[in-house]
Amino acid sequence: MDEIVDEIWNLLHAGANVGREHSPFMVLQAATVGVDGAPAVRNVVLRRASREDRSVTFHTDVRSQKVTELRKDARISIVGSDFESGIQIRLQGIARIIEDPEKTKPAWNLSRPRTLIVYSTPHIPGTPVASPEDAYAKTDAGVDGESVGFENFCLIDVRISKIDYLNLYSTCHVRASLEHDGERWRGKWVAP
Ligand SMILES: Cc1cc2nc3c(=O)[nH]c(=O)nc-3n(C[C@H](O)[C@H](O)[C@H](O)COP(=O)(O)O)c2cc1C
């Protein structure tokens, strides 16, 4: 079981380390409870994984629907998959919305300008626009050290309490259910 825990965190670290290594865990799917109670899911780029903090982090717009949902109900479920090796990792945890500029600025500064353009739009994500081009502000965020849209940029840090691991391509299907007891991950094998 300890090896499974190692494998999970190695895969998540690799996912957050894209640019230096290829990983299918670069993009994860994050599910929240919609404001109307219906499930809501979307792709997010894994920006940081910390085994020590048992957390994963992604970037988003404070005005987005997912942030509204997380302010109402901080529970979040995340899934990542490697279809080549048949591995699925599901995470359950509590999301913290980090807006403190002292904490968000380093992540903003490390992001590529192209990825920051979305934050510069005056339109709240999801509002109707006349054409796709109309969604964007004239100035590109991050270009020449500018910080247009920085106020809309936040981090979502997810403290993970449960992990469900599945490997379909092992000699037999392997599924493990892990829970953190405050000190360490405790796992049990479960039927796939
Ligand atoms: C490959 C891919 C990666 C994405 N990464 C992010 C991300 O890291 N953060 C984010 O807010 N949206 C990301 N998106 C867009 C979201 O999936 C979603 O469309 C958007 O955030 C609005 O979601 P919401 O209305 O549920 O808040 C990504 C989309 C794709 C296709």
The ligand as an SDF file (V2000), in Angstrom:
LIG
                    3D

 31 33  0  0  0  0  0  0  0  0999 V2000
   -7.1370   21.7350  -21.2050 C   0  0  0  0  0  0  0  0  0  0  0  0
   -7.9030   22.7320  -20.3660 C   0  0  0  0  0  0  0  0  0  0  0  0
   -7.3200   23.2380  -19.2280 C   0  0  0  0  0  0  0  0  0  0  0  0
   -8.0000   24.1870  -18.4430 C   0  0  0  0  0  0  0  0  0  0  0  0
   -7.4100   24.6790  -17.3200 N   0  0  0  0  0  0  0  0  0  0  0  0
   -8.0740   25.5800  -16.5530 C   0  0  0  0  0  0  0  0  0  0  0  0
   -7.5010   26.0600  -15.3420 C   0  0  0  0  0  0  0  0  0  0  0  0
   -6.3860   25.6940  -14.9440 O   0  0  0  0  0  0  0  0  0  0  0  0
   -8.2180   26.9480  -14.6090 N   0  0  0  0  0  0  0  0  0  0  0  0
   -9.4590   27.3680  -15.0100 C   0  0  0  0  0  0  0  0  0  0  0  0
  -10.0600   28.1810  -14.2950 O   0  0  0  0  0  0  0  0  0  0  0  0
  -10.0200   26.9260  -16.1400 N   0  0  0  0  0  0  0  0  0  0  0  0
   -9.3640   26.0340  -16.9220 C   0  0  0  0  0  0  0  0  0  0  0  0
   -9.9350   25.5670  -18.0740 N   0  0  0  0  0  0  0  0  0  0  0  0
  -11.2860   26.0430  -18.4530 C   0  0  0  0  0  0  0  0  0  0  0  0
  -12.3180   25.3270  -17.5650 C   0  0  0  0  0  0  0  0  0  0  0  0
  -12.4030   23.9690  -17.9320 O   0  0  0  0  0  0  0  0  0  0  0  0
  -13.6860   26.0000  -17.5870 C   0  0  0  0  0  0  0  0  0  0  0  0
  -14.1920   26.0280  -18.9080 O   0  0  0  0  0  0  0  0  0  0  0  0
  -13.6450   27.4190  -17.0480 C   0  0  0  0  0  0  0  0  0  0  0  0
  -12.7370   27.5400  -15.9720 O   0  0  0  0  0  0  0  0  0  0  0  0
  -15.0220   27.8600  -16.5680 C   0  0  0  0  0  0  0  0  0  0  0  0
  -15.4620   26.9580  -15.5880 O   0  0  0  0  0  0  0  0  0  0  0  0
  -16.5820   27.3260  -14.4990 P   0  0  0  0  0  0  0  0  0  0  0  0
  -17.6460   28.0860  -15.2350 O   0  0  0  0  0  0  0  0  0  0  0  0
  -17.0580   26.0230  -14.0060 O   0  0  0  0  0  0  0  0  0  0  0  0
  -15.9330   28.1530  -13.4380 O   0  0  0  0  0  0  0  0  0  0  0  0
   -9.2850   24.6240  -18.8440 C   0  0  0  0  0  0  0  0  0  0  0  0
   -9.8630   24.0710  -19.9850 C   0  0  0  0  0  0  0  0  0  0  0  0
   -9.1760   23.1610  -20.7380 C   0  0  0  0  0  0  0  0  0  0  0  0
   -9.8360   22.6250  -21.9900 C   0  0  0  0  0  0  0  0  0  0  0  0
  1  2  1  0
  2  3  1  0
  2 30  2  0
  3  4  2  0
  4  5  1  0
  4 28  1  0
  5  6  2  0
  6  7  1  0
  6 13  1  0
  7  8  2  0
  7  9  1  0
  9 10  1  0
 10 11  2  0
 10 12  1  0
 12 13  2  0
 13 14  1  0
 14 15  1  0
 14 28  1  0
 15 16  1  0
 16 17  1  0
 16 18  1  0
 18 19  1  0
 18 20  1  0
 20 21  1  0
 20 22  1  0
 22 23  1  0
 23 24  1  0
 24 25  2  0
 24 26  1  0
 24 27  1  0
 28 29  2  0
 29 30  1  0
 30 31  1  0
M  END
$$$$
